[in-house]
Amino acid sequence: MLNEKRTQRIMKSKFLIFLSAVAMLLLFSNCGSKTTSNDQATTEVKDTVASKEEAVPDSVSILGDQVYDIVNTAPEFPGGMKACLEFLYKNITYPAQAIESKQEGQVVIQFVVTKNGKIIDPKVVKSVSPSLDAEAIRIINLMPDWTPGKQKNGQEVNSRFTLPVRFTLK
């Protein structure tokens, strides 16, 4: 304590002057800025939310029939998801090109399950590589007929389904 050098009073006063100058600058810089009222901002947000709900349809029309993105009962692989995973495991052939370049990842495929349970229009939503994408599409096209999706009234409808296919090297 006795060996510590005391801060000079002039340094303390300079620091206080600097702090007050910064506070004054902040105060005066905000005085000229334009403010918006909360009512106007709230109205804009409500309008945006309302238009988003209108913009997202529950279904899309393909070939004259509607394809529903949201259904009461989702389409299902015969035997359930466990059987689907077993089917994928048994039938996937890892592409040689992907093995050589040590490519791994998850390909996300989206397809339509028709009223009859047929799979149509498979598309890659998330790609890993062209060879893995092609293998995932090939596997989806090999799948047997699914149980179609149903609406609240029990009617079978065309519905969109998204399935991730994971590729891992052992």
N, C-alpha and C positions, 0 to 999 in steps of 0.2 A: 504494500500500500504506500509506503513511504517512497519507494523507488519509481512509482508510476508518474508519468508526466501529465500534468493537469491540462485540460483543453482550455485554450484561451477564450476569454469572453467574446472577443471580436469574431472568432470562428462560429460561435453559437449564434451570434446576432446575424452574421451573413447567411447562415443556414435558415434562420427564421424568415429573413427577407426573401430568400429564394423560394421557400415554401409558399409564402403569401403571394408572390408574383405568379407562381404556377397556378394557384387557386384562382386568382383574378383572371388569368388567361382562359382557364376552363370556363369560368362563369360568363365572360364576355363572348367567347366563341359560341356558346349555346344560345345566347340571347337572340341572335339573328337567324337561327335555323327555324324552318317552318315545321309546325307540328300538325299531325292529322288527328281528327277526333276518333275516339274509340268506336262510336256508333257506325261511322263510315267503314272502318276496318272490319267490324263484325258483320256488317251487311255483305261485304265482298266475300268473306269466308263462307257465309251461309249460301250465297249464290254459287260459289265454287263447288261446295259439297252437293248441292242439289243437282248441278249440271253433271257431276261425276256419276251420280246414281242413274241419271238418265242415259249417260253415255255407255254404261256397261250392260250389255244385253245378257239375258239368261241363255239365249240360244242364237245360233247362226244358221242361216239356210244354205244347205248344200244339195244340189240336184233336186230341188223342189221340196225336200224333207228338211225339217229343222234338226240341227245338231245342238244338243243341250250341253252347256258347260257345267251347269248345276242341276243335279237330279236328286230326287228323294232317296232312291236306292242306287248306289253306284254299280256299274257293271262289274262282273266278277269272273275270274278264271275258273274253269270247272275244277272243283276241289279246294278252292280258296287260294289265298296268297302263298301258303306253304307249298302247295302243289305247283304254283306258278314259279316259285324260286327253284324247286326241284327240276322243273322243265327247262328253265334257263341253264341250270348247272349241267344237266345232261347233254344239252344240245349246243352249247356255245363251243365254237372252235376258235381258239385264240389265233388271230392272223400272224403268219410268219414274220411279216414286215414289222408288226407291233412288238413281237418278241425280240427281234434283232435290235430295234431301237429302244427297247425296254419301256414301252409306253403303257401307262396305267391310268385309270381314271373312271369317271362315271359318265356314261352317255345317257342323256335323258331323251326318251322317245315319247311323242304324243301321237295318238291315233284315235280313230272313231270306231266305236263298237256300234254296229247297226242294230235295228230292231230284231233282226234275225240272229244276232250274235257274231256276225262276220266282222273281221278287222279290216278296215279300209283306211287309206290316206295316212300311212305312218310317216312322221316327220321327225327329224332330229331337232330338239329344242336346245340342248346343250351338247356341244361337240367336244371330242377329245382329239381324234385324228380321223382322217378319211377311212382308214382301214377298220378301226374300231367302230366307227359310225355305220359302215356298210354291214359289218357283222351283226350289230344290234338290230338294224332294219331287217336283215335276213332272218334272225331269230323271231322277230315279231310276226313276220309273214308266215312262219312255220306253225305258229300257235293254232290250237284247235279253236272251235267256236266258243265264245264266251257266253255267260248269262247276261242278257242286255240290261241296261239301266232302266229304272222305272220312275215315273212321276208319282205325285201324291195319290192320284186316282187309280194307281196300279197299272196304268198303260205303259207298255214297253216302248221306249223311244231311242232314237239315235243319240249317243252321248260320247263326249270326248273324255279320254282317259290318258293320264301321263304316267309313264313307268320308267324308273331309273334302272339302268343296266350297268352294274359295276364290273370292271375288268381289273383283276389283280394278278400279278405274276407271283408264282410260288418259288 
